Amino acid sequence: MPPTRLTPQHAPEYRALMLEAYAQHPDAFTSSAAERAQLPVAWWEDRLAAGEMPQEIVFGCFTDGVLSGVAGLAFETREKVKHKATLFGMYVPTRHRNLGLGSKLLATALTYARTRPGVLLVQLTVTDGNTAAQSLYERHGFLPFGLEPFAVAVGSGYVSKSHLWCALESLPEYSF
């Protein structure tokens, strides 16, 4: 089953999955589990709010009726950068990995980004050294363009983030 757009009624499942992501992989996300856990369910519902041209959209995969992976896109609204979208919150729990869900989520997000008028590229960051994630992104046409040192504080240290981008016009048509 291909990924589907999440809606406000998915907020409790989405929240639980993302809190797991933040706790299990603190170096992979800019937000911490503690700060996101304090947000009301309404915040998560707003992130998933429907609309014809949402500023953010989140896709999810379901396995046996359970949310098993997510990926979001944020669209710029400022005039000079509205040709860009940012992939955020990509997460597939370990128990659902190696099933192709990450690839399906990424293909769905990129296919959707192509439908947005004026959007030319998608960008993202990935923790430096996360070779599995970086390899997935590169298989889908993303190219690295920089390394941000000390990007995220984790515990008493810092991790760097690789910045990647892909031109939507250069991507193949995905079939599901």
Backbone as a ProteinNet text record, in pm:
[ID]
protein_1_A
[PRIMARY]
MPPTRLTPQHAPEYRALMLEAYAQHPDAFTSSAAERAQLPVAWWEDRLAAGEMPQEIVFGCFTDGVLSGVAGLAFETREKVKHKATLFGMYVPTRHRNLGLGSKLLATALTYARTRPGVLLVQLTVTDGNTAAQSLYERHGFLPFGLEPFAVAVGSGYVSKSHLWCALESLPEYSF
[TERTIARY]
84.1	0	88.9	64.2	148.3	122.7	218.5	198.6	77.2	20.7	-96.4	-71	-143.5	-133.2	-198.4	-126	-182	-273.5	-376.1	-474.4	-480	-550.1	-553.4	-595.3	-679.5	-717.7	-601.3	-494.5	-374.7	-280.6	-314.7	-222.8	-172.1	-256.4	-201.7	-96.6	-121.7	-24.6	102.5	85.1	200	285.7	220	290.8	370.6	308.3	375.7	496.4	480.3	591.1	706.2	674	780.5	848.8	773.5	838.1	934.3	896	987.7	1112.6	1092.8	1205.6	1301.1	1246.4	1330.6	1407.4	1343	1407.2	1511.9	1479.3	1569.2	1687.6	1666.6	1769.5	1786.4	1831.4	1840	1934.2	2031.6	2125.1	2066.2	1954.2	1896.5	1795.9	1750.7	1645.3	1687.5	1640.9	1672.5	1593.2	1472	1388.9	1423	1399.4	1420.7	1286.6	1292.4	1170.6	1103.6	1182.8	1126.6	1049.9	1107.7	1038	914	918.2	800.8	691.8	730.4	631.3	544.3	597.4	522.3	418.2	429.6	335	198.9	91.8	-41.8	-74.2	-167.5	-209.3	-254.4	-309.7	-354.9	-240	-118.4	-3.6	18.7	10.3	29.2	-85.6	-206.3	-321.2	-302.7	-255.2	-231.9	-128	-24.5	78.6	18.9	-85.2	-148	-274.7	-304	-428.3	-436.4	-554.2	-578.2	-591.4	-570.5	-583.4	-534.5	-580.1	-541.6	-393.1	-339.4	-197.5	-136.5	-119.8	-69	75.9	111.5	251.4	335.7	273.2	339	245.5	304.1	227	310.1	242.7	311.8	247.8	332	287.6	323.9	241.7	268.4	245.4	319.9	300.3	235	146.9	81.6	112	145.7	169.7	72.6	-15.2	-118.4	-194.1	-225	-302.6	-225.7	-95	-11.8	77.7	84.4	172.2	316.1	381.6	513	622.4	592.1	692.5	628.7	706.3	655.1	762.3	717.3	805.5	722.2	778.7	707.4	777.2	699.2	751.2	702.1	791.7	756	783.5	687.9	699.8	722.8	820.8	852.9	742.3	714.6	613.8	675.3	798.7	863	895.3	872.8	882.3	1013.3	1124.3	1254.1	1294.3	1225.1	1262.9	1144.6	1035.2	918.5	934.6	1048.7	1078.5	1139.5	1151.8	1214.2	1113.5	1135.4	1065.1	1171.7	1137.9	1230.8	1168.3	1240.3	1197.2	1230.2	1134.1	1158	1095	1142.2	1079	1066.9	1164.2	1162	1201.7	1114.8	1144.5	1071.3	1147.6	1093.5	1156.2	1074.2	1130.4	1207.2	1302.1	1385.8	1301.6	1191.9	1108.6	1040.5	1041.3	978.3	1079	1206.5	1308.6	1333.5	1397.9	1432.1	1309.4	1200.5	1078.2	1049.6	1138.3	1118.9	1030.3	993.3	903	967.5	1094.9	1164.1	1166.1	1192.4	1194.3	1056.1	952.6	815.3	776.2	812.1	781.3	851.2	977.7	1054.7	998.1	966	907.9	774.5	693.9	564.4	583.2	674.7	699.8	750.6	842.8	898.1	792.7	709.7	601.8	505.4	471.8	383.1	449.2	576.7	646.7	640.2	644.7	636.4	503	399.1	266.3	248.9	339	326.6	381.2	298	342.8	465.5	564.8	683.2	789.3	761.3	861.2	959.4	1085.8	1190.5	1279.7	1291.9	1385.4	1338.4	1391.5	1369.6	1506.9	1515.1	1640.2	1616.4	1723.6	1713.3	1848	1847.6	1972.8	1969.8	2087.9	2103.2	2227	2218	2330.3	2452.8	2562.7	2687.6	2722.6	2748.8	2780.3	2662.9	2540.8	2424.3	2422.1	2507.5	2527.6	2404.2	2325.4	2204.6	2107.1	2082	1989.3	2046.2	2172.5	2231.8	2228.3	2252.6	2247.4	2106.4	2005.2	1866.1	1838.5	1877.3	1853.2	1926.8	2049.2	2126.7	2068.5	2012.7	1946.6	1825.1	1768.9	1652.9	1691.1	1817.8	1860.4	1912.6	1924.2	1976.6	2128.5	2178.6	2322.2	2365.9	2481.3	2530	2582	2560.8	2615.4	2684.6	2691.7	2763.8	2753.7	2841.4	2842.8	2836.5	2739.4	2722.5	2782.7	2897.6	2958.3	2881.3	2885.1	2819.2	2672	2604.3	2466.9	2366.7	2383.6	2286.8	2361.9	2320	2377.6	2306.3	2385.3	2330.4	2409.5	2342.4	2413.2	2520.1	2642.5	2752.4	2834.3	2786	2859.3	2773.9	2826.5	2759.2	2772.7	2674.8	2683.8	2673.9	2737.2	2732.4	2619.6	2570.9	2464.9	2512.4	2489.2	2513	2387.5	2406.1	2294.7	2288.5	2168.9	2148.6	2033.2	2030.8	1921.5	1898.9	1780.9	1755.7	1666.1	1695.2	1613.4	1497.2	1375.6	1258.5	1248.6	1293.2	1282.3	1371.3	1473.3	1566.1	1526.3	1419.4	1380.5	1296.6	1306.2	1221.3	1077.2	985.3	846.8	841.3	784.4	772.8	641	642.5	517.7	502.5	380	355.1	282.9
-117.9	0	124.6	217.6	338.4	429.1	513.7	609.3	697.8	747.5	832.7	961.2	1064.3	1190.7	1174.3	1212.8	1207.2	1326.6	1306.1	1409.5	1427.2	1529.9	1553.7	1432.3	1344.3	1227.5	1130.4	1143.6	1061.6	1121.6	1237.8	1309.8	1226.4	1151.2	1073.6	970.6	900.1	801.9	870.8	981.7	1056.6	1108.1	1164.9	1216	1103.9	989.9	877.6	830.1	820	773.8	874.1	1002.2	1102.4	1114.8	1100.8	1102.8	984.7	870.7	755.9	791.6	854.5	892.4	985.5	1088.7	1184.6	1117.1	1023.2	954.9	853.6	777.4	672.2	725.7	837.9	891.7	1042.6	1083.2	1226.3	1303.5	1234.8	1303	1327.4	1264.1	1275.7	1389.8	1444.7	1546.1	1671	1783.9	1910.9	1927.6	1874.4	1881.3	1766.7	1789.9	1683.5	1621.3	1499.5	1431.6	1512.4	1567	1641.4	1764.9	1841.7	1963.6	1932.4	1828.1	1792.4	1726.6	1653.9	1589.3	1692.3	1811.8	1917	1983.7	1963.7	2027.7	1959.9	2038.8	1978.7	1902.7	1811	1733.9	1828.5	1943.8	2041.4	2085.4	2094.5	2131.2	2026	1898.8	1788.4	1785.5	1813.9	1819.7	1930.9	2046.3	2158.8	2123.1	2051.3	2011.1	1922.3	1847.7	1755	1811.7	1938.9	1998.9	1992.7	1959.6	1948.6	2086.9	2091.7	2214.1	2187.7	2268.8	2247.1	2272.6	2376.6	2410.9	2432.4	2324.7	2340.4	2386.3	2456	2496.3	2375.8	2280.2	2154.5	2039.4	1927.4	1806	1688.8	1591	1473.6	1349	1259.7	1132.3	1020.7	916.9	803.3	671.7	571.4	433	356.5	266.8	182.6	36.7	-37.2	-180.5	-248.1	-328.7	-394.5	-292.8	-177.6	-74.9	11	-10.1	65.3	161.2	286.4	384.8	336.5	313.8	249.3	332.7	455.8	544.6	675.2	783.1	915.9	998.6	1094.5	1194.6	1318.6	1435.2	1560.2	1651.7	1741.8	1847.4	1980.9	2077.9	2215.3	2301.4	2386.2	2471.6	2614.9	2677.7	2816.9	2908	3013.2	3110.1	3245.6	3267.2	3395.2	3402	3516.1	3535.3	3485.7	3516.6	3485.3	3338.6	3262.6	3121.9	3025.5	3073.6	2985.5	2877.2	2874	2766.6	2644.7	2651.2	2543.9	2476	2347.1	2271.5	2200.9	2171.2	2103.1	1973.8	1864.2	1736.1	1737	1699.3	1697	1571.9	1538.1	1434.2	1298.2	1261.8	1129.9	1026.9	927.9	826.4	697.1	588.8	453.2	378	329.1	258.1	132.5	94.3	-22.3	-144.7	-165.2	-283.8	-286.8	-172.9	-166.4	-136.2	-139.3	-108.5	-227.6	-197.6	-297.5	-356.1	-279.1	-318	-224.3	-127.3	-30.9	86.7	99.3	207.4	344.8	356.5	484.7	530	438.7	470.7	512.9	442.6	478.2	615.5	641.7	772.8	884.4	863.4	964.3	986.9	879.8	892.2	965.3	936.8	1003.8	1152.6	1186.4	1327.5	1402.4	1342	1407.9	1420.7	1319.2	1325.8	1438	1450.5	1559.1	1694.9	1707	1835.3	1881.7	1787	1821.6	1884.9	1856.1	1910.4	2053.6	2100.8	2235.6	2337.1	2431	2531.5	2607.8	2617	2696.5	2628.6	2510.8	2442.3	2370.6	2407.4	2353.1	2250.8	2259.9	2171	2135.8	2024.9	1981.4	1971	2020.5	2014.2	1940.2	1896.8	1826.7	1830.1	1791.5	1768.6	1626.4	1567.7	1433.4	1435.1	1366.8	1362.4	1304.1	1376.3	1330.3	1193.1	1099	963.5	867.4	918.3	830.6	783.7	687.1	644.4	578.1	508.3	443.4	548.4	651.9	756.9	833.8	870.6	946.9	866.4	737.5	651.6	648.3	639	641.8	771.5	883.2	1012.3	1022.5	978.4	986.3	895.9	780.1	693	761.7	857.7	931.3	1065.5	1082.6	1200.4	1316.8	1302.3	1410.6	1417.1	1539.5	1565.2	1646.7	1613.3	1692.8	1828.6	1931.1	2062.5	2132.2	2067.7	2130.9	2051.8	2085.5	2023	2133.4	2123.9	2221.3	2163.2	2214.5	2161.4	2208.1	2128.3	2163.5	2200.4	2128.9	2164.7	2143	2035.2	2000.2	1956.3	2012	1970.8	1844.3	1741.5	1615.2	1577	1579	1552.5	1657.2	1612.7	1707.4	1731	1679.4	1695.9	1757.5	1754.7	1812.6	1717.6	1722.4	1646.6	1743.5	1705.8	1785.4	1733.7	1819.6	1782.6	1805.5	1705.3	1719.6	1779.4	1874.8	1936.6	1875.3	1833.6	1773.2	1843.3	1832.8	1890.9	1806.4	1818.1	1755.9	1847.7	1852.2	1927.4	1837.9	1884.2	1801.7	1765.6	1854.3	1826.8	1711.4	1678.9	1573.2	1435.1	1427	1299.7	1215.8	1083.9	996.6	1001.7	954.5	939.4	813.3	824.4	708.7	638	506.5	430.6	351.1	339.4	272.1	143.6
0	0	0	-90.8	-94.8	25.5	56	164.9	138.8	245.6	238.1	316.3	280	353.2	489.6	593.7	727.6	750.1	830.7	862.2	1013.9	1062.5	1206.7	1290.9	1237.3	1318.3	1339.9	1260.9	1280.9	1386.1	1440.3	1529.7	1647.5	1718.7	1831.4	1788	1677.5	1627.2	1578.4	1507.7	1455.1	1570.5	1671.2	1788	1854.1	1877.8	1944	1863.3	1732	1647.8	1648.5	1640.5	1639.7	1775.8	1884.3	2015.9	2029.4	1973.2	1968.5	1887.8	1774	1687.5	1760.9	1825.1	1896.1	2010	2079.3	2191.7	2144.5	2040.7	1993.3	1912.4	1845.7	1755.5	1778.1	1896.1	1926.3	1834.6	1775.4	1686.3	1547.7	1516.5	1382.3	1369.3	1481	1476.3	1552.3	1506.1	1570.9	1700.1	1703.1	1823.6	1917.9	2047	2145.1	2182.8	2233.8	2278.4	2389.2	2481.1	2594	2547.6	2454.7	2412.3	2329.9	2246.9	2166.2	2250.2	2355.3	2441.9	2513.4	2533.8	2601.6	2512	2382	2290.3	2298.6	2295.7	2301.7	2173	2182	2064.7	1953.7	1990.5	1890	1798.8	1851.9	1768.2	1660.9	1698.9	1605.2	1504.2	1549.4	1458.7	1356.3	1402.5	1310.7	1204.8	1242.8	1147	1037.9	1073	978.9	915.8	941.8	892.3	740.7	694.9	550.6	489	362.3	286	145.7	52.7	-86.7	-109.4	-47.6	-63	76	152.7	288.9	291	398.1	415.4	456.1	524.2	559.6	526.9	487.8	461.3	510.4	570.5	622.8	562.1	515.2	459.3	556.2	557	643.8	573.5	616.2	571.5	685.7	650.8	750.3	720.6	825.2	815.7	911.8	858.5	939.9	1025.2	966	1033.6	1131.2	1142.2	1236.2	1158.5	1203.8	1140.4	1153.4	1039.6	1040.3	974.8	940.2	883.3	842.1	848.2	813.8	744	667.3	605.5	579	606.7	586.4	488	432.7	345.5	397.8	402.8	437.2	315.3	282.5	164.7	208.1	145.8	176	124.4	198.9	155.8	122.4	165.1	135.5	-13.4	-72.5	-217	-277.8	-214.3	-274.5	-262.3	-179.4	-160.6	-176	-233	-244.5	-351	-416.5	-511.7	-441.5	-307.8	-230.6	-137.3	-117.9	-14.4	68.7	192.2	281.5	331.5	315	369.9	518.4	602.5	746.7	808.8	926.9	1007.2	941.7	860.2	796.2	900.9	922	1022.7	992.5	994.3	987.8	1105.2	1199	1314	1271.6	1353.4	1324.1	1290.3	1360.5	1340.1	1203.6	1131.8	999.5	888.7	920.8	820.1	728.4	616.9	514.5	446.3	444.5	374.1	257.3	236.9	129.2	165.6	293.2	333.2	318	353.6	339.2	195	105.4	-37.3	-85.8	-40.3	-79	-24.8	100.3	158.6	82.4	51.8	-20.1	-159.5	-229.9	-364.2	-359	-258.3	-243.9	-218	-128.6	-97.8	-220.9	-293.7	-412.9	-522.8	-537.8	-637	-601.9	-474.1	-431.9	-455.2	-420.5	-438	-582.6	-674.9	-817.9	-855.5	-779.5	-812	-764.6	-682.6	-628	-727.5	-770.3	-867.4	-817.1	-903.1	-873.9	-789.9	-734.9	-652.2	-744.2	-733.2	-819.8	-751.8	-618.5	-550.4	-411.1	-363.5	-225.8	-161.1	-39.3	35.2	167.3	229.2	357	425.7	552.9	623.7	677.6	687.6	743.3	831.9	944.2	1036.6	967.2	977.1	916.8	974.1	886.2	928.8	921.3	898.6	882.7	737.3	708.7	569.9	510	591.2	538	486.2	565.1	522.5	404	411	301.3	171.9	180.3	61.8	2.9	88.4	41.5	-33.3	25.5	-38.7	-172.1	-175.6	-299.8	-408.3	-370.4	-469.3	-531.1	-459.5	-509.5	-571.3	-602.9	-677.2	-596.3	-465.7	-383.2	-394.8	-393.2	-402	-281.1	-221.2	-109	-156.8	-73.4	-109.4	5.7	119.7	228.9	357.4	449.3	580.6	684.7	773.4	880.7	1008.8	1050.9	1173	1296.8	1401.7	1528.3	1506.9	1420.5	1383.4	1495.8	1570.7	1674.3	1800.1	1913.4	2041.4	2088.5	2117.4	2167.1	2291.2	2405.5	2530.9	2551.7	2575	2597	2470.3	2356.9	2231.7	2122.8	2003.4	1887.6	1769.5	1680.7	1556	1439.1	1331.2	1208.7	1120.5	1032.2	939.1	796.6	712.5	568.8	507	418.5	346.6	207.2	166.4	35.4	-34.4	-166	-243.9	-368.3	-425.6	-556.1	-638.1	-766.8	-862.1	-903	-883.7	-913.2	-1060.7	-1148.1	-1292.2	-1336.6	-1258.5	-1299.8	-1248.1	-1169.8	-1110.3	-1205.3	-1191.3	-1273.2	-1223.1	-1304.8	-1260.3	-1175.2	-1056.8	-969.2	-996.3	-986.5	-995.7	-867	-823.4	-694.7	-721
[MASK]
++++++++++++++++++++++++++++++++++++++++++++++++++++++++++++++++++++++++++++++++++++++++++++++++++++++++++++++++++++++++++++++++++++++++++++++++++++++++++++++++++++++++++++++++

